[in-house]
Structures are given as structure tokens and as C-alpha cells.
Amino acid sequence: MFQRFIIFWNNFSLKKALALVLILSLFLSVPVVFVLQQRENTLFSFAGDESSKNVVDESLIPYPSNPPVVINVVKFYGRPGDSVLIYGDNFGDARKESQIMLNNEQLPVSLINYWSDKEVEFSLPSKNGLFNVSVLVNGKESTWFGKIDIYGDLTVDSIQIDTTNNIIKVSQPYSLDVYTATGKVDVMGTDLVNIVEKNIPLDFLDSGIIYVKLVKGGISVPFKVEEVQ
């Protein structure tokens, strides 16, 4: 037996030996690759199962026991598509069937970008005008005391704010009614003739101004007012 193996080995060329080694290596590697692939597939399947467990079922999240409270809206003016944040409490950890109302009309759900118990974000719809803002949660509603102004083009003017005397001076012939978190501010204009009412926003974050009612003769236009330093 041993002598036959010696004769076989002596007659075995180098090419045949290399070919045999190559064939054996291929056969041995297939099970290893197969096992690794199976392990990889198993890990991916486990990951898939785990991710499905992290999906929250909103139907299991209860509505708040207390009614919603809208505290502030930022910012309270803009063009269609701009984002607006509603701050408050008791909105619920999930939107479920809750709604945002603009002038008692439901905002499309597609425009609601984010919902949490104390903060809601939405995009302004494609319409112009002044709108009351409400949050409706499980039949209970809270309405912000200000209004959102959705506008197109702006007319720009300037004003002077006299915080000592609590007076706003305007340079054009119209008067203003300014509403703040603490109440109404008196306004002194240059002309009180030809009165047309129009609400306009002011973007003064440190002034406490919520919104402004523009009383102007002639054309009713969206308006932005800039402070004169």
C-alpha cells in the first residue's frame, strides 16, 4: 500500500498537485461562505424584527385628560408654505385625530409637520388673509388670542417706538392699534382721516408686540413695519 502511494506521488506532476489543491480549497470554502451568508441574513432579519417593534401604535396613546392650551404662535405671519410653531400644553403625545383649525376650518393633515404634547409645527396653506388659530384635541378646543397673517407681496414702512411714553409714531397717514401680551398700546399717527382697518404683524421679538391693526385710507394691502432706531 505504502509502495503504491510512493509510486503514485513520484508520477504526480506539479501541475496536477496545484490543480488538486485548488479544487479542494474551492470545495472547502463553499460551506464557509454559505454559513457566513446565512449568519448575515439572520442578523438582518433580527434587525427587521427589532425595527418593527419600535413602531409606535398611536391608537394605544391616550388623549390628554385636560383640554389643550395654546400659549403662543411663532411666527404669526408669512407666505404660503412657511413653517409656524404653536406652543402650549395638553396637545397629546400623538396627533391621532387632533386638528389645527384656521378660522374654524380644518388644516389639511398633509400640512402638519410635527406633533407633540407642548409643540406643534405646520405649514401655511395657499391662501391669503387673517386667520384665527385653534388646536382641537378630542373635541376640546383652544384658540390663540392673536391672528396669523398669510400674505403675498409686502409694502414696507417705518415706525418709531417710544417705550417711555408707551407710544408708537408712524410716518405715513394712518393710525395703528398695537396689541401686546399685556394689553393694547396707544398709538399716535400723523393723520386719522380715511380709515380702513387691516391687521399687520410686527417682527420685534423683544418688544412684546403680538400683532398690529393698520388703519389706512385707500388700498388695503399686506404690510410689514420696520422699527426706526
C-alpha positions as CSV (number, residue, x, y, z in Angstrom):
1,M,0.0,0.0,0.0
2,F,2.7,2.4,1.0
3,Q,4.8,1.5,-2.0
4,R,1.9,2.2,-4.3
5,F,1.5,5.7,-2.8
6,I,5.2,6.4,-3.3
7,I,4.9,5.3,-7.0
8,F,1.7,7.5,-7.4
9,W,3.4,10.5,-5.8
10,N,6.6,10.2,-7.9
11,N,4.4,10.1,-11.1
12,F,2.3,13.1,-9.9
13,S,3.3,16.3,-11.7
14,L,3.4,19.7,-10.1
15,K,0.5,21.0,-12.2
16,K,-1.7,18.2,-11.1
17,A,-0.8,18.9,-7.5
18,L,-1.6,22.5,-7.8
19,A,-4.9,21.7,-9.5
20,L,-5.9,19.3,-6.7
21,V,-5.1,21.9,-4.1
22,L,-7.2,24.5,-5.9
23,I,-10.2,22.1,-6.2
24,L,-10.0,21.2,-2.6
25,S,-9.9,24.8,-1.5
26,L,-13.0,25.6,-3.5
27,F,-15.0,22.8,-2.0
28,L,-13.9,23.8,1.5
29,S,-14.7,27.5,1.1
30,V,-18.3,27.0,-0.1
31,P,-19.6,25.8,3.2
32,V,-17.8,28.7,5.0
33,V,-19.3,31.3,2.6
34,F,-22.7,29.7,2.9
35,V,-22.6,29.8,6.7
36,L,-21.5,33.4,6.7
37,Q,-24.2,34.4,4.3
38,Q,-26.8,32.6,6.5
39,R,-25.5,34.4,9.6
40,E,-25.7,37.7,7.8
41,N,-29.3,37.1,6.6
42,T,-30.2,36.1,10.2
43,L,-28.8,39.3,11.6
44,F,-30.7,41.4,9.1
45,S,-33.9,39.5,9.8
46,F,-33.4,40.2,13.5
47,A,-32.8,43.8,12.8
48,G,-36.0,43.9,10.8
49,D,-37.9,42.4,13.6
50,E,-36.5,44.8,16.1
51,S,-37.3,47.9,13.9
52,S,-40.9,46.7,13.6
53,K,-41.1,46.6,17.4
54,N,-40.1,50.3,17.6
55,V,-43.1,51.4,15.5
56,V,-45.5,53.2,17.8
57,D,-49.2,52.4,17.6
58,E,-50.9,55.8,18.1
59,S,-54.2,54.1,19.0
60,L,-52.6,53.0,22.2
61,I,-51.6,56.5,23.3
62,P,-54.5,58.2,25.2
63,Y,-55.7,61.7,24.7
64,P,-54.7,64.2,27.4
65,S,-57.2,64.3,30.2
66,N,-57.0,68.2,30.3
67,P,-58.1,70.4,27.5
68,P,-55.4,71.9,25.1
69,V,-54.0,75.3,25.9
70,V,-52.5,77.5,23.1
71,I,-49.9,79.9,24.6
72,N,-48.1,81.4,21.7
73,V,-47.7,81.1,17.9
74,V,-44.4,81.8,16.2
75,K,-44.2,83.2,13.7
76,F,-47.7,84.7,13.3
77,Y,-47.3,85.8,9.7
78,G,-45.7,84.6,6.5
79,R,-46.3,83.3,2.9
80,P,-47.9,80.0,1.9
81,G,-45.5,77.2,2.7
82,D,-43.8,78.9,5.6
83,S,-43.5,76.9,8.9
84,V,-45.3,78.1,12.0
85,L,-44.9,76.7,15.6
86,I,-47.7,76.5,18.1
87,Y,-46.6,76.4,21.7
88,G,-48.8,75.3,24.6
89,D,-49.8,72.3,26.6
90,N,-52.0,69.2,26.5
91,F,-51.8,68.7,22.7
92,G,-51.1,65.0,23.3
93,D,-48.0,62.9,22.6
94,A,-49.6,61.7,19.3
95,R,-51.8,63.6,16.9
96,K,-54.4,60.8,16.5
97,E,-57.5,62.6,15.2
98,S,-56.5,66.1,16.6
99,Q,-56.7,69.0,14.2
100,I,-55.3,72.5,13.6
101,M,-58.1,75.0,12.8
102,L,-57.7,78.2,10.8
103,N,-60.9,80.3,11.1
104,N,-62.8,77.2,12.1
105,E,-61.6,75.3,9.0
106,Q,-59.5,72.2,9.4
107,L,-56.0,72.5,8.1
108,P,-55.1,69.6,5.8
109,V,-53.2,66.9,7.6
110,S,-50.5,67.0,4.9
111,L,-49.5,70.4,6.2
112,I,-49.0,69.3,9.8
113,N,-45.2,68.6,10.1
114,Y,-44.8,67.7,13.7
115,W,-46.9,67.0,16.8
116,S,-46.0,66.7,20.4
117,D,-47.7,67.5,23.8
118,K,-46.3,71.0,24.0
119,E,-45.4,71.9,20.4
120,V,-47.0,71.6,17.0
121,E,-45.5,72.7,13.7
122,F,-47.4,73.2,10.5
123,S,-47.0,74.9,7.1
124,L,-49.2,77.8,6.0
125,P,-51.8,76.9,3.4
126,S,-52.1,78.5,-0.1
127,K,-54.5,81.3,0.8
128,N,-54.1,84.9,1.9
129,G,-55.8,86.7,4.8
130,L,-56.1,86.9,8.6
131,F,-56.8,83.6,10.4
132,N,-57.7,82.6,14.0
133,V,-55.5,79.7,15.1
134,S,-57.0,76.9,17.2
135,V,-55.9,73.4,18.3
136,L,-58.7,70.8,18.5
137,V,-58.0,67.7,20.7
138,N,-60.6,65.1,21.3
139,G,-63.4,67.6,21.0
140,K,-61.8,70.2,23.2
141,E,-60.5,73.4,21.5
142,S,-58.1,76.2,22.4
143,T,-57.8,79.4,20.3
144,W,-54.9,81.8,20.3
145,F,-55.8,85.4,21.1
146,G,-53.8,86.7,18.1
147,K,-54.1,86.1,14.4
148,I,-51.9,84.7,11.6
149,D,-51.5,86.9,8.6
150,I,-50.8,85.0,5.4
151,Y,-49.7,87.4,2.7
152,G,-48.2,87.8,-0.7
153,D,-46.2,90.9,-1.5
154,L,-45.3,93.4,1.2
155,T,-45.4,97.2,1.5
156,V,-42.7,98.4,3.8
157,D,-42.8,101.4,6.1
158,S,-41.2,102.5,9.3
159,I,-42.3,103.4,12.8
160,Q,-40.8,104.9,16.0
161,I,-41.5,103.2,19.3
162,D,-41.4,105.4,22.4
163,T,-41.4,102.8,25.2
164,T,-41.2,105.5,27.9
165,N,-44.5,107.1,26.9
166,N,-45.9,103.8,25.5
167,I,-46.5,105.5,22.1
168,I,-45.7,104.4,18.5
169,K,-45.2,107.2,16.0
170,V,-45.8,106.5,12.3
171,S,-44.5,108.4,9.3
172,Q,-47.4,107.8,6.9
173,P,-51.0,109.0,7.2
174,Y,-52.6,106.1,9.1
175,S,-53.1,105.1,12.7
176,L,-52.2,101.8,14.3
177,D,-53.7,99.7,17.1
178,V,-50.9,97.6,18.6
179,Y,-51.8,94.6,20.8
180,T,-49.3,93.1,23.2
181,A,-49.3,90.4,25.7
182,T,-50.2,92.9,28.4
183,G,-52.9,94.7,26.5
184,K,-53.5,97.4,23.9
185,V,-50.8,100.1,23.3
186,D,-51.8,103.7,22.4
187,V,-50.7,104.8,19.0
188,M,-50.1,108.4,17.7
189,G,-50.3,108.7,13.9
190,T,-49.9,111.8,11.6
191,D,-53.4,111.6,10.1
192,L,-56.6,109.9,11.2
193,V,-58.6,110.6,8.1
194,N,-59.8,107.9,5.6
195,I,-59.8,104.9,7.8
196,V,-59.6,101.3,6.6
197,E,-58.8,98.5,9.0
198,K,-56.1,95.9,8.3
199,N,-54.2,93.7,10.7
200,I,-50.4,93.6,10.2
201,P,-47.6,91.8,12.1
202,L,-44.5,93.2,13.7
203,D,-41.4,91.1,14.0
204,F,-40.0,92.6,17.2
205,L,-39.2,89.7,19.4
206,D,-38.2,91.8,22.4
207,S,-40.9,94.3,22.3
208,G,-43.8,92.2,23.4
209,I,-45.8,93.2,20.4
210,I,-48.2,90.4,19.2
211,Y,-49.9,92.0,16.2
212,V,-50.9,95.4,14.8
213,K,-54.1,96.6,13.3
214,L,-53.4,99.0,10.5
215,V,-55.9,101.8,9.9
216,K,-55.1,103.2,6.5
217,G,-57.0,105.2,3.8
218,G,-57.4,103.8,0.3
219,I,-55.8,100.5,-0.5
220,S,-55.8,97.5,1.8
221,V,-52.5,95.7,1.4
222,P,-50.3,93.3,3.4
223,F,-47.9,95.4,5.4
224,K,-44.6,94.9,7.2
225,V,-43.4,97.7,9.6
226,E,-39.8,98.2,10.4
227,E,-38.6,99.9,13.6
228,V,-36.6,103.1,13.3
229,Q,-33.5,103.1,15.5
